[in-house]
Amino acid sequence: MASRNELANAIRALTMDAVQIPNSGHPGAPMGMADIAEVLYNDFMKHNPGNPKWADRDRFVMSNGHASMMPYSVLHLTGYDLSIDDLKKFRQLHSKTPGHPEYGYTPGIETTTGPLGQGVTNAVGMALAEKVMAAQFNKDGHTIVDHNTYVFLGDGCLMEGISHEACSLAGSFGLGKLICFYDDNNISIDGNVDGWFADDTPKRFEAYGWHVVADVDGHDADAVKRATEEAIAATDKPSLICCKTVIGKGAPNKGGGHHVHGEALGEEEIAATRENLGWNYEPFVIPDDIYAGWDAKAAGATAESAWDEKFAAYAAAYPAEAAEFTRRMAGELPADFSANADKFIAEVNAKEESPATRVASKGALDGYAPLLPEFLGGSADLTPSNNTFNAKSVRINDNNGSADMDFSGNYISYGVREFGMSAIMNGVTLHGGLMPYGATFLMFSEYARNALRMSALMKIRSIFVYTHDSIGLGEDGPTHQAIEQIPTLRMIPNMSVWRPCDTVETAVSWKAAIESKDAPSTLIFSRQNLAFQKRDDATIANIAKGGYILKDTDGTPDVIVIATGSEVDLAMKAADASGKNVRVVSMPCVEIFEAQDDAYKESVLPKAVTARVAVEAAIMDGWWKYVGTDGAVIGMTSFGESAPAPQLFEHFGFTIDNVVKTIDSVA
């Protein structure tokens, strides 16, 4: 029977061999954390290699994602569908072992990590989701949601500002099933971190309200096991286990130094490491007794089978709840959602109301929330302004000064933590069973940008709500007026960016975001009131195509005016005032319009009509592909100013007269 040390050395050997093939990667952290991983997976992790999506599995997140060969090695050794050949293709095109862990590529990888700090923040979202789902579904005598979220993280994760946002909130929530192992090896790329990271990390986390186990020898399996048992027992607080380790443990010449962080060891050092570890096997050769020591397939199947029996008993006692749990964990919408949503959109259209779209968004939430018990809303301390608290919202953390939490609720006050909120939402989405949406002002999407990018990269349905767009924000001035944010959000691949012009487009944009299975959405809403636009049923149906003809003329138009959001009504009025035959195209979502077939796009924007004008109160560069060299764009070329919104629209040329003048110039 293989010893613990031999089992851990299998991680070290696979890591240094895999990194050596492309001569690229990060062997230091996997070799340094190998002993911790061995204890965690062989003594504590509840998982099933035969079913990586088992609902009640423990979640594991490698927050310091550059150490990807650690989870790849463990997933291979424990029996997941990840072969030795897959490890040999480390960092190669279309392999199952990319340079950083990527969700959807490798069975058993729970989230894409690498941008430091986001992994642990995703994990906060996973632990939060576990606690919410447990409160919503568990019954006396029937516990079907009961799992831990484990995280490996390093100095870099703790230096990143997002870790402060997320870990502070995790302490406030008392997420007792979140357990983090801090790889305290004192090394980052630049060298010894003492010169730039002198925090007292245990005291910092104690101040957050965490349970802290300090000064654990990360190479002493018994010490790691005791610390983990202590952390699991601290059910009212998240836990940080501070493990002192040697980066590149086992490498006799490079271990302990910063070069082993991100450089292959080299053939000579690998040979020396094999001798130092007593690992007398060829590259990628794992003895049978070591495979046997790691193999988790039988234990995993047994654990899942036991849960299946518990769930069957739950389903017998609570059939409706069991069916709802199954639906939500599968990520499926209620069967009647689309039909009911269309009825709601028709009702909105019949009312012909003209509020700000942030208010229209509240109306949409009021309409959709009764249909979607999986909604988990929130705002980064702007709930009254974002209008995200709907008729079915129940606060998890109340706003009356009480420390009591109601995790059966569905609304979170995240505090002023835009980045943390967004990455937590991603973790909630990845956990399953809940559909998060979170809001702030559009300008502050800048703070959250990397989490938005990660949601798009992972192809997950997170819904980001941004209000107070453009110079329409008014007196708060250029610091808060979002000018470049809309076009740069559109530059993120696989991100649907909706900027609706009225109540109906707002309701359609929410429906589209809810129904999006493999892409996140950003919903951008106005502070100021926007006019209602009249449409027939066919026109309403075309809104979901991202761009559509809102106003048309008989025959071929002389000019096409394309607009979004608050500028659509301006385009409509200018079309009426112009002496030309003007088609007005509302394009609330460029990305969805681009996904339509060529025939539809040609029907909306015929190539023969080259006289085109685009109108949007944002940086104009992205519109040239639609108007061409013969067209014109009315947009922003500078930051805004501090003044009432009507004055600003006039000052920057968003007037009927200027649009008409521009139409005349191109037609």
Secondary structure, 3 states (H helix, E strand, C coil): CCCHHHHHHHHHHHHHHHHHCCCCCCCHHHHHCHHHHHHHHHHHCCCCCCCCCCCCCCEEEECCHHHCHHHHHHHHHHCCCCCHHHHHCCCCCCCCCCCCCCCCCCCCCCCCCCCCCHHHHHHHHHHHHHHHHHHHHCECCECCCCCCEEEEEEHHHHHCHHHHHHHHHHHHHCCCCEEEEEEECCEECCEEHHHCCCCCHHHHHHHHCCEEEEEEECCCHHHHHHHHHHHHHCCCCCEEEEEECCCCCCCCCCCCCCHHHHCCCCHHHHHHHHHHHCCCCCCCCCCHHHHHHHCCHHHHHHHHHHHHHHHHHHHHHCHHHHHHHHHHHCCCCCCCHHHHHHHHHHHHHHHCCCCEHHHHHHHHHHHHHHHCCCEEEEECCCHHHHCCCCCCCCECECCCCCCCECCCCCEEECCCCHHHHHHHHHHHHHHCCCEEEEEEEHHHHHHHHHHHHHHHHHCCCCEEEEECCCHHHCCCCCCCCCCCHHHHHHCCCCCEEECCCCHHHHHHHHHHHHHCCCCCEEEECCCCECCCCCCCHHHHHHHCCCCEEEECCCCCCCEEEEECCCHHHHHHHHHHHCCCCEEEEECCCHHHHHCCCHHHHHHHCCCCCCCEEEEEEEECHHHHHHHCCCCEEEEECCCCCCCCHHHHHHHCCCCHHHHHHHHHHHC
